[in-house]
Amino acid sequence: MNEKIYLDNAATTKVDKEVVDEMNKFHSDKYGNASSVHSLGQEARDAMEKARGIIAKSINAKPEEIYFTSGGTEANNWAIKGAVWKTEKKHVITTKIDHDCVLNASKWLEKQGIKVTYLDVDKEGFVDLEHLKKEISEDTAIVSVIHGNNEVGVIQDLEKIGKICRDKGVYFHTDACQSYTKTDIDVKKQNLDLVTLNAHKIHGPKGVGALYIRSGVEIDIFMHGGGHERKMRSGTENIPGIVGFGKSVELADKKNIKKMSEMRDRMIKKIIDKIDNVKLNGPEGYNRLCNNINLSFNNIEGEAIAEYLDGYGIQVSTGSACSSHTLEASHVLKAMGLDDLCANSSIRISLSKFNNEEEIDKVLEVLSDVVIKLRKISPFK
Ligand SMILES: Cc1ncc(COP(=O)(O)O)c(C=O)c1O
């Protein structure tokens, strides 16, 4: 097999050709600094404001509520730490299945004397809303719940969580890096105060993201400097990245959600029909990200499956790309009740609009051979 089959789109995506073309103009010709008063600078500023407008519209926000960042990690850190630093309140609520950047920011805050509650999830990964209601107190500064989970694809009901937080007068932040453009985000309907977005999961460039901050929401500055982004986030703006981010949002097409959901469901069915003892982690249907498949294969290591598949030019991952730096079982699968063996036997297949049925059939063929081979030599029998 010569052509690579890329099925790790939750880690990152191929940048669209149109996005690259648009960005290149801002590297080579229109390279001005958006703070400069001359025409080259103003051209850069106009392009940035156009991108801001596109992103704001896509989540039903106002352009002045969008602040560009260096990506999802920065936006998540800013939202949570910024909310805590701006208040006397000393309690944060997040979930056991949030991304490492939220969890590690929370753990850091714990060392600074902040109490953090990590909400439980059920076996499909849905947050326990009763637990949330019970935990919110007068001392809670912010609730942060991941929208679409990067490992198992479960999509939380933002509207319900947002309503609980709004009724109790607590800020609600969501990390929407995985769900953005794959399912609806409407900051008004879903009662959102802060939303993290990034570009590289949606065929845009790496190193650029945004934080939506609802007008009136007060969080502290994270990056001090020359007063960019309406004095809230300093640093010369990454104009090519921001322009590319805007273009990738402009190119996002709902038709691709349907295409990916159908491919996802056919692939899950084919794998479960063809291979014995396979378990789908996370929910089925519309509460699952349209591009996410996470499966546990009894008695074999996900790591070994992924390595074998790579040998055939098929790229999938185990858990999230970030947690693959550690050898620990996925915190998400463990929170959903899987034991270490089952959690370690999982792989994540994440699709994009560039995948097709032919590729899916090839993967099925190879995967089934790989699983048979590995089960034969497995010590866990
Ligand atoms: C859910 C989620 N949040 C945050 C991030 C971090 O985003 P970035 O890579 O832009 O810093 C990622 C990417 O791995 C992610 O999947």
The ligand as an ORCA input file, in Angstrom:
! r2SCAN-3c Opt
* xyz 0 1
  C     -10.269     19.069     23.004
  C      -8.976     19.772     22.785
  N      -8.705     20.870     23.494
  C      -7.557     21.543     23.329
  C      -6.609     21.117     22.436
  C      -5.328     21.894     22.323
  O      -5.366     22.741     21.213
  P      -4.021     23.305     20.540
  O      -3.336     22.127     19.931
  O      -4.532     24.276     19.508
  O      -3.248     23.972     21.599
  C      -6.857     19.981     21.676
  C      -5.842     19.496     20.697
  O      -5.179     18.503     20.898
  C      -8.062     19.275     21.850
  O      -8.341     18.174     21.177
*
